[in-house]
């Protein structure tokens, strides 16, 4: 039997993690995935009608959104928010970013934060203001989406090692997503430029990235505050996404 979300290779709910004040991340409100362009009509309806997704936060570059599209999800009622994470220089006219050979993953993740901080912190703002469940996605659902979800979880007060473990939770899905890039108009043969590290979901990469955010920005809360997301909005995020205290 096909999964109701068949076509999504790196899809999961982000829920149940311990967070601030002894609370946990609520179920049914936050999902993450790779690009939804390959969803069937039934899969798209499942997201909207069964899971109740009302907001989709799309982290792809503008030309990815234009050339790849949104699949059948685009025809269903929901709020689409486009917050493109910049990836730096590109290989030709593809969406493959030129990666630092000495430290490809962490340097790429820091590029998102340095080059497009408004988009990164905008994910927190959108989730704090959203009504109903939300889906966050990019193309593979690991790198840009992984950074976005890590920022959200840190803002929620989830312990660092749980944030890292959530990032690394589905290595097979991430590898499948990487392989599928070869069939996509904005990636294609340029995928060959990715180093071997780009096919792994190494928890060390996320741990080192967050440590660099600590050093450079004073942590995720410092990054958020520097770009207009202060304590009041962080508290709204927590009220929305965390279980209510008993």
KAJORA-V807710 format. One record per residue. N is the residue number from 1. OMEGA is omega in whole degrees, -180 to 180 (* if undefined). Layout:
BEGIN
((N;OMEGA) (N;OMEGA))
END
This chain:
BEGIN
((1;180) (2;173) (3;177) (4;177) (5;178) (6;-175) (7;172) (8;-176) (9;-174) (10;-174) (11;171) (12;173) (13;175) (14;-172) (15;174) (16;-178) (17;176) (18;-176) (19;-174) (20;173) (21;178) (22;179) (23;177) (24;177) (25;-175) (26;177) (27;173) (28;-176) (29;-174) (30;179) (31;178) (32;-179) (33;167) (34;-178) (35;179) (36;-175) (37;-178) (38;177) (39;168) (40;176) (41;-180) (42;179) (43;178) (44;178) (45;179) (46;179) (47;-173) (48;-171) (49;-178) (50;179) (51;174) (52;-178) (53;-179) (54;179) (55;174) (56;180) (57;-172) (58;-175) (59;-177) (60;175) (61;-178) (62;-178) (63;174) (64;180) (65;-177) (66;-173) (67;-178) (68;180) (69;-175) (70;-180) (71;-176) (72;177) (73;-178) (74;-179) (75;-176) (76;-176) (77;173) (78;179) (79;180) (80;179) (81;-178) (82;180) (83;-174) (84;174) (85;179) (86;-177) (87;-179) (88;-179) (89;-177) (90;174) (91;-178) (92;180) (93;180) (94;173) (95;179) (96;179) (97;174) (98;-172) (99;177) (100;-177) (101;-178) (102;-178) (103;-167) (104;-172) (105;-177) (106;179) (107;177) (108;-180) (109;177) (110;176) (111;178) (112;-174) (113;-178) (114;-175) (115;-178) (116;-178) (117;-179) (118;177) (119;-178) (120;-179) (121;178) (122;176) (123;178) (124;179) (125;180) (126;-179) (127;178) (128;-177) (129;-174) (130;170) (131;-179) (132;-178) (133;-179) (134;174) (135;175) (136;-179) (137;168) (138;178) (139;178) (140;179) (141;-180) (142;-170) (143;178) (144;178) (145;179) (146;177) (147;180) (148;-179) (149;178) (150;178) (151;179) (152;-178) (153;176) (154;178) (155;178) (156;-180) (157;176) (158;180) (159;-174) (160;-177) (161;175) (162;176) (163;-180) (164;-179) (165;179) (166;178) (167;-173) (168;-167) (169;-174) (170;-178) (171;180) (172;178) (173;179) (174;179) (175;178) (176;177) (177;177) (178;-180) (179;-178) (180;178) (181;-178) (182;-178) (183;-172) (184;-174) (185;-175) (186;177) (187;175) (188;-175) (189;-180) (190;177) (191;179) (192;180) (193;179) (194;175) (195;-180) (196;-178) (197;-178) (198;179) (199;-178) (200;174) (201;-171) (202;180) (203;179) (204;180) (205;-180) (206;179) (207;-179) (208;176) (209;-179) (210;175) (211;178) (212;175) (213;176) (214;-176) (215;-172) (216;-173) (217;-175) (218;179) (219;-179) (220;179) (221;175) (222;176) (223;180) (224;-178) (225;-179) (226;-178) (227;167) (228;178) (229;-175) (230;-176) (231;-178) (232;-180) (233;175) (234;178) (235;176) (236;177) (237;-179) (238;178) (239;-179) (240;-168) (241;179) (242;174) (243;178) (244;-179) (245;180) (246;*))
END
